[in-house]
Amino acid sequence: MSDRDHHDDGPNKGSGFSRRRVLECMTWAGTGVLWTISGGVPRSLGLVGSAEAAEAKGLTFLQISDSHVGFDKPANPNAIGTLEEAINKIKLIPVKPSFMIHTGDITHLSKAAEFDNAERIISQAKLDVHYVPGEHDFIDEEVKLYRERYGRGTKGAGWYSFDANGVHFIGLVNVVDLKGGGLGNLGNEQLEWLEDDLKGKSKSMPIVVFAHIPLWSVYPTWGWGTEDGARALDYLKGFGSVTVLNGHIHQVMQKVEGNVTFHTARSTAFPQPAPGSAPSPGPMKVEDAKLRTLLGVASINFKPGEAQLAIIDTPLQG
Amino acid sequence: MTSLSRRSLGSAVGLAIAAAIVLPAARVRAEETAINIDNFTFEPKELTVKVGSTVTWKNRDDIPHTIVSAGKFRSKTLDTDDSFSFTFMAAGDYKYFCSLHPHMTGMVKVE
């Protein structure tokens, strides 16, 4: 399924058609994601099956996303509490992950107290955390709080790269300078930096790209995609293993296209509806008993020699 | 969409009647018009007002939004139930969007 397919499914086509294509994407998710229950990984083993973790000589890291600290609306009046639950689960993982990435929307309204609360809770995991911002992290009046906390050593609005265990990680920012009528945006300066960053890298080096808004066109009608994401993916052609990790849509979706695996993580704050299944992408109110089955975190395991990274999405409950 | 424009027409008529009661002698020049932000859409999406009119946007979503018209005006981030007003002193087409969710677009035509 190419980006072009998705664009062809744009708003002018019957919504039934685009719904169907989206459902096909979700089918991909069903085959690609190892669910805690349906994938047969016993829940009691924690986020990462202990057997698997013990075998892995590679790298295991975690992804949390969309914690929206400060959100208190009916879809989850206690977003800070569910973030705490997620971090408590992470603390119980038998084999300590190497680090954590946070794919943005740390806060709901970019208030200093929200950033402080997020930091206080997330730091309890006692893991290094590599952040990229979501659009909710840049809405303080002076647009400085995110950068003061997490911008050190980054370029532009906060992009950067680093290596771990032979894997090259690239954190991108696609939530600034958004254009009316458009989608997420990387911008020329960042794309040039990316091209340069990848220059000289061995094509056998696994690449993990993480950013807030999906780099692929999940559902442009709701703004779920990145205007110039295709250009970033062009630079990643030829690499044997590319994994793109995003948040923003508050639900798990996965698609595999050639050498690239795209994956979105759950939020720890509130779920959002499946594309086109509601009048808007706004917070989805579900029965209280169901909420924690729709929130969660992801664990990503890389084994040397294997092109595809194993991604396990674990809900807070169920 | 038909129902939306009918609704905004209805509120305009309502305003006119209210104005007629308060100020029976003079026709009101400066209108006050509301645009609701609901379900990630501006309602009405297109609005025509007279020069000197004040338009107020109110966010009824559980998610913050902004109103940005490039080079013309820019609201602060509006949390749930926050409002932003702008008085249009010059004629023209004012296209605007939400800088957080740029697929949300609207236009105010000032005549």
Interface residues (C-beta under 8 A of the other chain):
Chain A: K73 P74 A75 H108 L109 S110 E135 H136 I139 E141 L178 K179 G180 G181 G182 L183 P220 T221 W222 G223 P279 S280 P281 G282 P283
Chain B: N39 F40 T41 D61 D62 I63 P64 T66 V68 A70 K76 T77 D79 T80 K95 Y96 F97 S99 L100 H101 P102 H103 M104 T105
